[in-house]
């Protein structure tokens, strides 16, 4: 298996959920697993645009990342291509529900062997990422920034 699929319902409309992805300051607060922070160097939120950032781990290690936004449909979906190692495509779909937005997160690695080796890291990290996204959306709705 080279793909990991996670879903989470967030208690806000697709517009609010999308804005937490489209705004680089907000994205920097929630992107990544627990304990990680981000420094965004470049953020061109348009199809074909570059997103360059460094993730800082809780152990002090820094991880440079290069991403291209392959497709963006406002309030509905974003597809990114992770150009640095490990190579993968992440497709995020936002579907309105009666009580908010269903986020569908599909991360597909280019190399199935890499996906298999990273499974024990990727699965909990993706769940933590979705939790942090939900926390960002909730904090913003309560007037946080």
N, CA, C and O atoms as a GROMACS GRO file, in nm:
protein
  580
    1UNK      N    1   0.084  -0.119   0.000
    1UNK     CA    2   0.000   0.000   0.000
    1UNK      C    3   0.088   0.124   0.000
    1UNK      O    4   0.179   0.138   0.081
    2UNK      N    5   0.059   0.213  -0.091
    2UNK     CA    6   0.138   0.337  -0.095
    2UNK      C    7   0.055   0.459  -0.058
    2UNK      O    8   0.105   0.571  -0.059
    3UNK      N    9  -0.073   0.437  -0.025
    3UNK     CA   10  -0.159   0.551   0.007
    3UNK      C   11  -0.217   0.536   0.147
    3UNK      O   12  -0.245   0.426   0.194
    4UNK      N   13  -0.233   0.650   0.211
    4UNK     CA   14  -0.292   0.658   0.344
    4UNK      C   15  -0.411   0.752   0.334
    4UNK      O   16  -0.401   0.862   0.280
    5UNK      N   17  -0.523   0.707   0.385
    5UNK     CA   18  -0.645   0.786   0.376
    5UNK      C   19  -0.701   0.809   0.516
    5UNK      O   20  -0.718   0.715   0.593
    6UNK      N   21  -0.728   0.935   0.548
    6UNK     CA   22  -0.781   0.973   0.678
    6UNK      C   23  -0.898   1.068   0.655
    6UNK      O   24  -0.898   1.146   0.560
    7UNK      N   25  -0.996   1.062   0.742
    7UNK     CA   26  -1.107   1.156   0.735
    7UNK      C   27  -1.132   1.212   0.875
    7UNK      O   28  -1.104   1.149   0.976
    8UNK      N   29  -1.186   1.332   0.875
    8UNK     CA   30  -1.219   1.397   1.002
    8UNK      C   31  -1.329   1.499   0.973
    8UNK      O   32  -1.321   1.574   0.875
    9UNK      N   33  -1.430   1.501   1.056
    9UNK     CA   34  -1.532   1.604   1.044
    9UNK      C   35  -1.494   1.719   1.137
    9UNK      O   36  -1.474   1.699   1.257
   10UNK      N   37  -1.486   1.838   1.080
   10UNK     CA   38  -1.456   1.958   1.158
   10UNK      C   39  -1.584   2.039   1.172
   10UNK      O   40  -1.660   2.051   1.075
   11UNK      N   41  -1.610   2.096   1.290
   11UNK     CA   42  -1.736   2.166   1.316
   11UNK      C   43  -1.736   2.310   1.266
   11UNK      O   44  -1.761   2.403   1.342
   12UNK      N   45  -1.710   2.327   1.138
   12UNK     CA   46  -1.712   2.458   1.074
   12UNK      C   47  -1.739   2.435   0.926
   12UNK      O   48  -1.715   2.326   0.873
   13UNK      N   49  -1.788   2.538   0.859
   13UNK     CA   50  -1.817   2.526   0.717
   13UNK      C   51  -1.690   2.515   0.633
   13UNK      O   52  -1.581   2.549   0.680
   14UNK      N   53  -1.705   2.468   0.509
   14UNK     CA   54  -1.588   2.454   0.421
   14UNK      C   55  -1.508   2.582   0.403
   14UNK      O   56  -1.386   2.577   0.388
   15UNK      N   57  -1.574   2.698   0.404
   15UNK     CA   58  -1.502   2.824   0.387
   15UNK      C   59  -1.405   2.847   0.501
   15UNK      O   60  -1.290   2.886   0.479
   16UNK      N   61  -1.451   2.823   0.624
   16UNK     CA   62  -1.365   2.843   0.741
   16UNK      C   63  -1.251   2.742   0.744
   16UNK      O   64  -1.138   2.776   0.778
   17UNK      N   65  -1.282   2.618   0.710
   17UNK     CA   66  -1.180   2.513   0.708
   17UNK      C   67  -1.076   2.544   0.601
   17UNK      O   68  -0.956   2.530   0.624
   18UNK      N   69  -1.122   2.585   0.484
   18UNK     CA   70  -1.032   2.617   0.373
   18UNK      C   71  -0.940   2.734   0.408
   18UNK      O   72  -0.822   2.732   0.374
   19UNK      N   73  -0.994   2.835   0.476
   19UNK     CA   74  -0.913   2.952   0.511
   19UNK      C   75  -0.796   2.917   0.601
   19UNK      O   76  -0.691   2.980   0.595
   20UNK      N   77  -0.813   2.816   0.686
   20UNK     CA   78  -0.703   2.773   0.772
   20UNK      C   79  -0.593   2.704   0.693
   20UNK      O   80  -0.482   2.686   0.743
   21UNK      N   81  -0.624   2.665   0.570
   21UNK     CA   82  -0.526   2.605   0.480
   21UNK      C   83  -0.466   2.710   0.386
   21UNK      O   84  -0.349   2.703   0.350
   22UNK      N   85  -0.548   2.807   0.347
   22UNK     CA   86  -0.506   2.907   0.248
   22UNK      C   87  -0.425   3.022   0.307
   22UNK      O   88  -0.354   3.091   0.233
   23UNK      N   89  -0.434   3.044   0.437
   23UNK     CA   90  -0.363   3.154   0.504
   23UNK      C   91  -0.232   3.100   0.561
   23UNK      O   92  -0.235   3.017   0.652
   24UNK      N   93  -0.117   3.145   0.510
   24UNK     CA   94   0.010   3.087   0.554
   24UNK      C   95   0.037   3.101   0.704
   24UNK      O   96   0.099   3.012   0.762
   25UNK      N   97  -0.007   3.209   0.767
   25UNK     CA   98   0.015   3.223   0.911
   25UNK      C   99  -0.063   3.118   0.989
   25UNK      O  100  -0.012   3.060   1.085
   26UNK      N  101  -0.186   3.094   0.947
   26UNK     CA  102  -0.267   2.994   1.014
   26UNK      C  103  -0.216   2.854   0.983
   26UNK      O  104  -0.208   2.769   1.071
   27UNK      N  105  -0.181   2.830   0.858
   27UNK     CA  106  -0.128   2.699   0.817
   27UNK      C  107  -0.002   2.664   0.897
   27UNK      O  108   0.015   2.549   0.938
   28UNK      N  109   0.083   2.760   0.919
   28UNK     CA  110   0.207   2.736   0.994
   28UNK      C  111   0.178   2.690   1.136
   28UNK      O  112   0.258   2.617   1.195
   29UNK      N  113   0.064   2.731   1.192
   29UNK     CA  114   0.030   2.693   1.329
   29UNK      C  115  -0.014   2.548   1.342
   29UNK      O  116   0.007   2.486   1.447
   30UNK      N  117  -0.075   2.492   1.237
   30UNK     CA  118  -0.130   2.357   1.253
   30UNK      C  119  -0.064   2.250   1.168
   30UNK      O  120  -0.082   2.131   1.196
   31UNK      N  121   0.011   2.286   1.066
   31UNK     CA  122   0.066   2.186   0.975
   31UNK      C  123   0.170   2.099   1.047
   31UNK      O  124   0.261   2.151   1.110
   32UNK      N  125   0.154   1.970   1.036
   32UNK     CA  126   0.251   1.877   1.092
   32UNK      C  127   0.200   1.809   1.218
   32UNK      O  128   0.096   1.847   1.273
   33UNK      N  129   0.273   1.709   1.260
   33UNK     CA  130   0.232   1.634   1.379
   33UNK      C  131   0.259   1.713   1.508
   33UNK      O  132   0.321   1.819   1.506
   34UNK      N  133   0.212   1.657   1.617
   34UNK     CA  134   0.229   1.719   1.749
   34UNK      C  135   0.376   1.753   1.775
   34UNK      O  136   0.466   1.674   1.746
   35UNK      N  137   0.397   1.872   1.830
   35UNK     CA  138   0.532   1.913   1.870
   35UNK      C  139   0.610   1.984   1.761
   35UNK      O  140   0.717   2.038   1.789
   36UNK      N  141   0.560   1.983   1.637
   36UNK     CA  142   0.632   2.047   1.527
   36UNK      C  143   0.585   2.191   1.509
   36UNK      O  144   0.469   2.224   1.534
   37UNK      N  145   0.677   2.276   1.465
   37UNK     CA  146   0.646   2.413   1.426
   37UNK      C  147   0.697   2.434   1.285
   37UNK      O  148   0.772   2.351   1.233
   38UNK      N  149   0.657   2.543   1.223
   38UNK     CA  150   0.692   2.568   1.084
   38UNK      C  151   0.740   2.711   1.062
   38UNK      O  152   0.689   2.805   1.123
   39UNK      N  153   0.838   2.724   0.976
   39UNK     CA  154   0.878   2.854   0.924
   39UNK      C  155   0.851   2.850   0.774
   39UNK      O  156   0.910   2.769   0.701
   40UNK      N  157   0.762   2.937   0.728
   40UNK     CA  158   0.728   2.940   0.586
   40UNK      C  159   0.815   3.045   0.518
   40UNK      O  160   0.822   3.160   0.561
   41UNK      N  161   0.883   3.002   0.413
   41UNK     CA  162   0.973   3.089   0.339
   41UNK      C  163   0.907   3.146   0.213
   41UNK      O  164   0.935   3.259   0.174
   42UNK      N  165   0.820   3.066   0.151
   42UNK     CA  166   0.753   3.107   0.027
   42UNK      C  167   0.616   3.040   0.028
   42UNK      O  168   0.604   2.923   0.064
   43UNK      N  169   0.513   3.114  -0.013
   43UNK     CA  170   0.378   3.059  -0.014
   43UNK      C  171   0.300   3.123  -0.128
   43UNK      O  172   0.247   3.233  -0.115
   44UNK      N  173   0.293   3.053  -0.240
   44UNK     CA  174   0.221   3.100  -0.358
   44UNK      C  175   0.099   3.010  -0.375
   44UNK      O  176   0.104   2.908  -0.444
   45UNK      N  177  -0.011   3.048  -0.312
   45UNK     CA  178  -0.130   2.964  -0.307
   45UNK      C  179  -0.212   2.981  -0.434
   45UNK      O  180  -0.322   3.036  -0.434
   46UNK      N  181  -0.156   2.931  -0.542
   46UNK     CA  182  -0.220   2.928  -0.673
   46UNK      C  183  -0.178   2.798  -0.741
   46UNK      O  184  -0.072   2.744  -0.708
   47UNK      N  185  -0.256   2.745  -0.833
   47UNK     CA  186  -0.213   2.624  -0.905
   47UNK      C  187  -0.076   2.647  -0.970
   47UNK      O  188  -0.056   2.745  -1.042
   48UNK      N  189   0.015   2.556  -0.944
   48UNK     CA  190   0.152   2.568  -0.992
   48UNK      C  191   0.242   2.646  -0.899
   48UNK      O  192   0.363   2.655  -0.922
   49UNK      N  193   0.186   2.704  -0.794
   49UNK     CA  194   0.262   2.786  -0.701
   49UNK      C  195   0.348   2.704  -0.606
   49UNK      O  196   0.317   2.589  -0.575
   50UNK      N  197   0.454   2.766  -0.560
   50UNK     CA  198   0.549   2.700  -0.469
   50UNK      C  199   0.516   2.730  -0.324
   50UNK      O  200   0.470   2.839  -0.289
   51UNK      N  201   0.541   2.630  -0.241
   51UNK     CA  202   0.532   2.645  -0.096
   51UNK      C  203   0.661   2.586  -0.041
   51UNK      O  204   0.684   2.465  -0.051
   52UNK      N  205   0.744   2.671   0.017
   52UNK     CA  206   0.870   2.627   0.075
   52UNK      C  207   0.868   2.660   0.223
   52UNK      O  208   0.838   2.773   0.263
   53UNK      N  209   0.899   2.560   0.304
   53UNK     CA  210   0.895   2.579   0.449
   53UNK      C  211   0.990   2.483   0.517
   53UNK      O  212   1.034   2.384   0.458
   54UNK      N  213   1.020   2.514   0.641
   54UNK     CA  214   1.102   2.427   0.724
   54UNK      C  215   1.018   2.384   0.843
   54UNK      O  216   0.963   2.468   0.915
   55UNK      N  217   1.008   2.253   0.861
   55UNK     CA  218   0.942   2.200   0.980
   55UNK      C  219   1.050   2.182   1.086
   55UNK      O  220   1.158   2.132   1.059
   56UNK      N  221   1.018   2.225   1.207
   56UNK     CA  222   1.111   2.213   1.319
   56UNK      C  223   1.054   2.109   1.417
   56UNK      O  224   0.946   2.127   1.472
   57UNK      N  225   1.129   2.003   1.436
   57UNK     CA  226   1.084   1.895   1.523
   57UNK      C  227   1.103   1.928   1.669
   57UNK      O  228   1.182   2.016   1.704
   58UNK      N  229   1.032   1.857   1.755
   58UNK     CA  230   1.046   1.880   1.899
   58UNK      C  231   1.186   1.848   1.951
   58UNK      O  232   1.224   1.891   2.059
   59UNK      N  233   1.262   1.771   1.872
   59UNK     CA  234   1.400   1.737   1.910
   59UNK      C  235   1.501   1.840   1.863
   59UNK      O  236   1.621   1.824   1.883
   60UNK      N  237   1.451   1.950   1.798
   60UNK     CA  238   1.540   2.056   1.750
   60UNK      C  239   1.585   2.037   1.606
   60UNK      O  240   1.648   2.126   1.550
   61UNK      N  241   1.555   1.923   1.545
   61UNK     CA  242   1.594   1.899   1.406
   61UNK      C  243   1.506   1.982   1.313
   61UNK      O  244   1.389   2.007   1.343
   62UNK      N  245   1.563   2.023   1.201
   62UNK     CA  246   1.490   2.100   1.100
   62UNK      C  247   1.478   2.019   0.972
   62UNK      O  248   1.572   1.951   0.931
   63UNK      N  249   1.360   2.026   0.911
   63UNK     CA  250   1.330   1.948   0.791
   63UNK      C  251   1.280   2.041   0.681
   63UNK      O  252   1.165   2.083   0.683
   64UNK      N  253   1.368   2.073   0.582
   64UNK     CA  254   1.324   2.158   0.472
   64UNK      C  255   1.225   2.084   0.382
   64UNK      O  256   1.242   1.965   0.354
   65UNK      N  257   1.123   2.155   0.336
   65UNK     CA  258   1.020   2.098   0.250
   65UNK      C  259   0.996   2.188   0.130
   65UNK      O  260   0.994   2.310   0.142
   66UNK      N  261   0.979   2.125   0.014
   66UNK     CA  262   0.942   2.196  -0.108
   66UNK      C  263   0.817   2.130  -0.163
   66UNK      O  264   0.812   2.009  -0.184
   67UNK      N  265   0.716   2.213  -0.186
   67UNK     CA  266   0.586   2.165  -0.229
   67UNK      C  267   0.539   2.251  -0.346
   67UNK      O  268   0.571   2.369  -0.354
   68UNK      N  269   0.461   2.190  -0.435
   68UNK     CA  270   0.394   2.264  -0.542
   68UNK      C  271   0.244   2.240  -0.526
   68UNK      O  272   0.200   2.127  -0.507
   69UNK      N  273   0.167   2.347  -0.534
   69UNK     CA  274   0.021   2.334  -0.534
   69UNK      C  275  -0.020   2.293  -0.675
   69UNK      O  276  -0.012   2.372  -0.768
   70UNK      N  277  -0.065   2.169  -0.690
   70UNK     CA  278  -0.104   2.120  -0.822
   70UNK      C  279  -0.242   2.169  -0.862
   70UNK      O  280  -0.265   2.204  -0.978
   71UNK      N  281  -0.334   2.170  -0.767
   71UNK     CA  282  -0.471   2.212  -0.796
   71UNK      C  283  -0.532   2.272  -0.671
   71UNK      O  284  -0.506   2.228  -0.559
   72UNK      N  285  -0.613   2.375  -0.692
   72UNK     CA  286  -0.684   2.440  -0.582
   72UNK      C  287  -0.824   2.472  -0.630
   72UNK      O  288  -0.843   2.539  -0.732
   73UNK      N  289  -0.922   2.425  -0.557
   73UNK     CA  290  -1.061   2.460  -0.582
   73UNK      C  291  -1.112   2.524  -0.452
   73UNK      O  292  -1.136   2.452  -0.354
   74UNK      N  293  -1.129   2.656  -0.450
   74UNK     CA  294  -1.164   2.724  -0.326
   74UNK      C  295  -1.280   2.659  -0.251
   74UNK      O  296  -1.384   2.627  -0.309
   75UNK      N  297  -1.258   2.639  -0.122
   75UNK     CA  298  -1.357   2.582  -0.030
   75UNK      C  299  -1.394   2.438  -0.061
   75UNK      O  300  -1.490   2.385  -0.004
   76UNK      N  301  -1.318   2.372  -0.150
   76UNK     CA  302  -1.353   2.235  -0.189
   76UNK      C  303  -1.236   2.138  -0.189
   76UNK      O  304  -1.250   2.026  -0.140
   77UNK      N  305  -1.119   2.179  -0.242
   77UNK     CA  306  -1.008   2.083  -0.249
   77UNK      C  307  -0.876   2.152  -0.277
   77UNK      O  308  -0.869   2.262  -0.332
   78UNK      N  309  -0.770   2.081  -0.238
   78UNK     CA  310  -0.632   2.123  -0.265
   78UNK      C  311  -0.552   1.995  -0.290
   78UNK      O  312  -0.567   1.896  -0.219
   79UNK      N  313  -0.468   2.000  -0.393
   79UNK     CA  314  -0.377   1.889  -0.421
   79UNK      C  315  -0.236   1.946  -0.421
   79UNK      O  316  -0.207   2.043  -0.491
   80UNK      N  317  -0.148   1.883  -0.340
   80UNK     CA  318  -0.009   1.928  -0.337
   80UNK      C  319   0.082   1.813  -0.378
   80UNK      O  320   0.051   1.696  -0.359
   81UNK      N  321   0.194   1.851  -0.433
   81UNK     CA  322   0.299   1.757  -0.470
   81UNK      C  323   0.420   1.788  -0.385
   81UNK      O  324   0.477   1.897  -0.394
   82UNK      N  325   0.461   1.692  -0.302
   82UNK     CA  326   0.577   1.709  -0.214
   82UNK      C  327   0.700   1.676  -0.297
   82UNK      O  328   0.723   1.560  -0.332
   83UNK      N  329   0.781   1.778  -0.328
   83UNK     CA  330   0.895   1.761  -0.416
   83UNK      C  331   1.022   1.718  -0.347
   83UNK      O  332   1.113   1.665  -0.412
   84UNK      N  333   1.031   1.740  -0.216
   84UNK     CA  334   1.148   1.692  -0.142
   84UNK      C  335   1.116   1.553  -0.088
   84UNK      O  336   1.001   1.509  -0.090
   85UNK      N  337   1.218   1.485  -0.040
   85UNK     CA  338   1.197   1.349   0.012
   85UNK      C  339   1.116   1.352   0.139
   85UNK      O  340   1.138   1.440   0.222
   86UNK      N  341   1.025   1.260   0.158
   86UNK     CA  342   0.980   1.158   0.066
   86UNK      C  343   0.879   1.215  -0.034
   86UNK      O  344   0.800   1.304   0.001
   87UNK      N  345   0.881   1.164  -0.156
   87UNK     CA  346   0.792   1.215  -0.260
   87UNK      C  347   0.652   1.158  -0.245
   87UNK      O  348   0.633   1.036  -0.233
   88UNK      N  349   0.554   1.248  -0.245
   88UNK     CA  350   0.415   1.204  -0.238
   88UNK      C  351   0.323   1.313  -0.292
   88UNK      O  352   0.362   1.428  -0.308
   89UNK      N  353   0.200   1.273  -0.319
   89UNK     CA  354   0.093   1.366  -0.356
   89UNK      C  355  -0.010   1.360  -0.244
   89UNK      O  356  -0.048   1.252  -0.200
   90UNK      N  357  -0.053   1.476  -0.198
   90UNK     CA  358  -0.155   1.485  -0.095
   90UNK      C  359  -0.277   1.552  -0.155
   90UNK      O  360  -0.270   1.664  -0.205
   91UNK      N  361  -0.389   1.482  -0.150
   91UNK     CA  362  -0.516   1.536  -0.197
   91UNK      C  363  -0.606   1.557  -0.076
   91UNK      O  364  -0.631   1.466   0.002
   92UNK      N  365  -0.655   1.680  -0.062
   92UNK     CA  366  -0.744   1.716   0.048
   92UNK      C  367  -0.876   1.760  -0.013
   92UNK      O  368  -0.880   1.852  -0.094
   93UNK      N  369  -0.985   1.693   0.028
   93UNK     CA  370  -1.118   1.731  -0.019
   93UNK      C  371  -1.201   1.776   0.101
   93UNK      O  372  -1.194   1.716   0.208
   94UNK      N  373  -1.279   1.882   0.080
   94UNK     CA  374  -1.367   1.936   0.184
   94UNK      C  375  -1.511   1.920   0.136
   94UNK      O  376  -1.550   1.974   0.033
   95UNK      N  377  -1.589   1.845   0.213
   95UNK     CA  378  -1.728   1.819   0.178
   95UNK      C  379  -1.818   1.872   0.288
   95UNK      O  380  -1.803   1.833   0.404
   96UNK      N  381  -1.913   1.960   0.254
   96UNK     CA  382  -2.003   2.010   0.358
   96UNK      C  383  -2.090   1.898   0.415
   96UNK      O  384  -2.134   1.809   0.343
   97UNK      N  385  -2.114   1.906   0.546
   97UNK     CA  386  -2.202   1.812   0.613
   97UNK      C  387  -2.303   1.893   0.694
   97UNK      O  388  -2.295   2.016   0.700
   98UNK      N  389  -2.397   1.825   0.755
   98UNK     CA  390  -2.499   1.894   0.835
   98UNK      C  391  -2.437   1.969   0.953
   98UNK      O  392  -2.491   2.071   0.996
   99UNK      N  393  -2.325   1.918   1.005
   99UNK     CA  394  -2.266   1.980   1.124
   99UNK      C  395  -2.127   2.040   1.100
   99UNK      O  396  -2.058   2.075   1.195
  100UNK      N  397  -2.086   2.053   0.974
  100UNK     CA  398  -1.954   2.113   0.948
  100UNK      C  399  -1.899   2.073   0.813
  100UNK      O  400  -1.964   2.090   0.710
  101UNK      N  401  -1.776   2.020   0.816
  101UNK     CA  402  -1.706   1.983   0.693
  101UNK      C  403  -1.633   1.851   0.714
  101UNK      O  404  -1.562   1.833   0.813
  102UNK      N  405  -1.652   1.761   0.621
  102UNK     CA  406  -1.576   1.637   0.622
  102UNK      C  407  -1.448   1.661   0.544
  102UNK      O  408  -1.451   1.693   0.425
  103UNK      N  409  -1.334   1.644   0.612
  103UNK     CA  410  -1.204   1.656   0.548
  103UNK      C  411  -1.159   1.515   0.510
  103UNK      O  412  -1.152   1.426   0.595
  104UNK      N  413  -1.129   1.498   0.383
  104UNK     CA  414  -1.077   1.370   0.334
  104UNK      C  415  -0.932   1.395   0.292
  104UNK      O  416  -0.906   1.478   0.204
  105UNK      N  417  -0.841   1.324   0.353
  105UNK     CA  418  -0.696   1.346   0.339
  105UNK      C  419  -0.636   1.218   0.280
  105UNK      O  420  -0.635   1.114   0.345
  106UNK      N  421  -0.588   1.226   0.157
  106UNK     CA  422  -0.529   1.108   0.091
  106UNK      C  423  -0.385   1.140   0.053
  106UNK      O  424  -0.359   1.227  -0.030
  107UNK      N  425  -0.292   1.069   0.116
  107UNK     CA  426  -0.149   1.089   0.093
  107UNK      C  427  -0.097   0.965   0.022
  107UNK      O  428  -0.099   0.855   0.076
  108UNK      N  429  -0.051   0.985  -0.102
  108UNK     CA  430  -0.004   0.873  -0.183
  108UNK      C  431   0.144   0.889  -0.215
  108UNK      O  432   0.186   0.983  -0.282
  109UNK      N  433   0.223   0.795  -0.165
  109UNK     CA  434   0.368   0.797  -0.186
  109UNK      C  435   0.402   0.740  -0.323
  109UNK      O  436   0.338   0.647  -0.372
  110UNK      N  437   0.506   0.797  -0.383
  110UNK     CA  438   0.552   0.747  -0.513
  110UNK      C  439   0.606   0.605  -0.504
  110UNK      O  440   0.585   0.524  -0.594
  111UNK      N  441   0.674   0.576  -0.395
  111UNK     CA  442   0.741   0.447  -0.378
  111UNK      C  443   0.670   0.366  -0.270
  111UNK      O  444   0.673   0.405  -0.153
  112UNK      N  445   0.608   0.255  -0.306
  112UNK     CA  446   0.538   0.173  -0.205
  112UNK      C  447   0.630   0.125  -0.092
  112UNK      O  448   0.584   0.108   0.021
  113UNK      N  449   0.758   0.103  -0.121
  113UNK     CA  450   0.850   0.058  -0.017
  113UNK      C  451   0.873   0.169   0.086
  113UNK      O  452   0.882   0.142   0.206
  114UNK      N  453   0.881   0.292   0.040
  114UNK     CA  454   0.896   0.405   0.132
  114UNK      C  455   0.770   0.418   0.217
  114UNK      O  456   0.779   0.439   0.338
  115UNK      N  457   0.654   0.405   0.155
  115UNK     CA  458   0.528   0.413   0.228
  115UNK      C  459   0.522   0.305   0.337
  115UNK      O  460   0.479   0.332   0.449
  116UNK      N  461   0.564   0.185   0.303
  116UNK     CA  462   0.561   0.075   0.400
  116UNK      C  463   0.654   0.104   0.519
  116UNK      O  464   0.618   0.080   0.634
  117UNK      N  465   0.773   0.157   0.489
  117UNK     CA  466   0.868   0.189   0.596
  117UNK      C  467   0.818   0.302   0.686
  117UNK      O  468   0.847   0.305   0.805
  118UNK      N  469   0.742   0.395   0.627
  118UNK     CA  470   0.699   0.514   0.700
  118UNK      C  471   0.561   0.499   0.764
  118UNK      O  472   0.516   0.588   0.835
  119UNK      N  473   0.494   0.388   0.739
  119UNK     CA  474   0.357   0.369   0.786
  119UNK      C  475   0.338   0.401   0.935
  119UNK      O  476   0.243   0.469   0.972
  120UNK      N  477   0.428   0.351   1.020
  120UNK     CA  478   0.413   0.370   1.165
  120UNK      C  479   0.430   0.517   1.206
  120UNK      O  480   0.388   0.556   1.314
  121UNK      N  481   0.491   0.596   1.121
  121UNK     CA  482   0.508   0.739   1.148
  121UNK      C  483   0.393   0.818   1.084
  121UNK      O  484   0.334   0.906   1.147
  122UNK      N  485   0.363   0.785   0.959
  122UNK     CA  486   0.267   0.862   0.880
  122UNK      C  487   0.125   0.853   0.935
  122UNK      O  488   0.056   0.954   0.945
  123UNK      N  489   0.081   0.734   0.970
  123UNK     CA  490  -0.058   0.720   1.014
  123UNK      C  491  -0.089   0.804   1.139
  123UNK      O  492  -0.187   0.880   1.137
  124UNK      N  493  -0.012   0.794   1.246
  124UNK     CA  494  -0.044   0.882   1.361
  124UNK      C  495  -0.016   1.029   1.331
  124UNK      O  496  -0.088   1.116   1.381
  125UNK      N  497   0.086   1.060   1.251
  125UNK     CA  498   0.117   1.200   1.219
  125UNK      C  499   0.003   1.264   1.142
  125UNK      O  500  -0.032   1.379   1.168
  126UNK      N  501  -0.057   1.191   1.048
  126UNK     CA  502  -0.169   1.247   0.973
  126UNK      C  503  -0.289   1.272   1.064
  126UNK      O  504  -0.357   1.374   1.050
  127UNK      N  505  -0.314   1.182   1.156
  127UNK     CA  506  -0.425   1.202   1.251
  127UNK      C  507  -0.397   1.325   1.340
  127UNK      O  508  -0.488   1.403   1.367
  128UNK      N  509  -0.273   1.341   1.384
  128UNK     CA  510  -0.236   1.458   1.465
  128UNK      C  511  -0.252   1.586   1.384
  128UNK      O  512  -0.298   1.688   1.436
  129UNK      N  513  -0.215   1.581   1.256
  129UNK     CA  514  -0.229   1.696   1.169
  129UNK      C  515  -0.376   1.738   1.160
  129UNK      O  516  -0.407   1.857   1.170
  130UNK      N  517  -0.465   1.642   1.142
  130UNK     CA  518  -0.608   1.674   1.133
  130UNK      C  519  -0.661   1.729   1.266
  130UNK      O  520  -0.745   1.819   1.267
  131UNK      N  521  -0.612   1.676   1.376
  131UNK     CA  522  -0.652   1.728   1.507
  131UNK      C  523  -0.608   1.873   1.522
  131UNK      O  524  -0.685   1.958   1.567
  132UNK      N  525  -0.484   1.902   1.484
  132UNK     CA  526  -0.432   2.039   1.495
  132UNK      C  527  -0.508   2.134   1.403
  132UNK      O  528  -0.531   2.250   1.440
  133UNK      N  529  -0.546   2.088   1.285
  133UNK     CA  530  -0.625   2.170   1.192
  133UNK      C  531  -0.759   2.203   1.256
  133UNK      O  532  -0.805   2.318   1.252
  134UNK      N  533  -0.822   2.103   1.315
  134UNK     CA  534  -0.948   2.127   1.384
  134UNK      C  535  -0.934   2.225   1.499
  134UNK      O  536  -1.022   2.308   1.519
  135UNK      N  537  -0.826   2.216   1.573
  135UNK     CA  538  -0.801   2.309   1.683
  135UNK      C  539  -0.782   2.451   1.631
  135UNK      O  540  -0.830   2.546   1.693
  136UNK      N  541  -0.714   2.466   1.520
  136UNK     CA  542  -0.695   2.598   1.459
  136UNK      C  543  -0.828   2.657   1.415
  136UNK      O  544  -0.855   2.775   1.438
  137UNK      N  545  -0.911   2.576   1.352
  137UNK     CA  546  -1.042   2.623   1.307
  137UNK      C  547  -1.127   2.664   1.429
  137UNK      O  548  -1.191   2.769   1.426
  138UNK      N  549  -1.127   2.583   1.533
  138UNK     CA  550  -1.205   2.614   1.654
  138UNK      C  551  -1.156   2.740   1.722
  138UNK      O  552  -1.236   2.823   1.765
  139UNK      N  553  -1.024   2.756   1.733
  139UNK     CA  554  -0.967   2.875   1.799
  139UNK      C  555  -1.001   3.000   1.721
  139UNK      O  556  -1.033   3.104   1.780
  140UNK      N  557  -0.996   2.993   1.591
  140UNK     CA  558  -1.025   3.109   1.507
  140UNK      C  559  -1.172   3.148   1.520
  140UNK      O  560  -1.207   3.266   1.523
  141UNK      N  561  -1.259   3.046   1.526
  141UNK     CA  562  -1.403   3.071   1.538
  141UNK      C  563  -1.435   3.141   1.672
  141UNK      O  564  -1.532   3.215   1.682
  142UNK      N  565  -1.352   3.115   1.773
  142UNK     CA  566  -1.373   3.177   1.905
  142UNK      C  567  -1.303   3.312   1.917
  142UNK      O  568  -1.299   3.371   2.025
  143UNK      N  569  -1.248   3.360   1.805
  143UNK     CA  570  -1.184   3.490   1.808
  143UNK      C  571  -1.035   3.485   1.828
  143UNK      O  572  -0.971   3.589   1.845
  144UNK      N  573  -0.977   3.365   1.828
  144UNK     CA  574  -0.832   3.352   1.843
  144UNK      C  575  -0.762   3.386   1.713
  144UNK      O  576  -0.825   3.399   1.608
  145UNK      N  577  -0.633   3.401   1.722
  145UNK     CA  578  -0.555   3.428   1.600
  145UNK      C  579  -0.420   3.363   1.612
  145UNK      O  580  -0.339   3.373   1.520
   0.00000   0.00000   0.00000
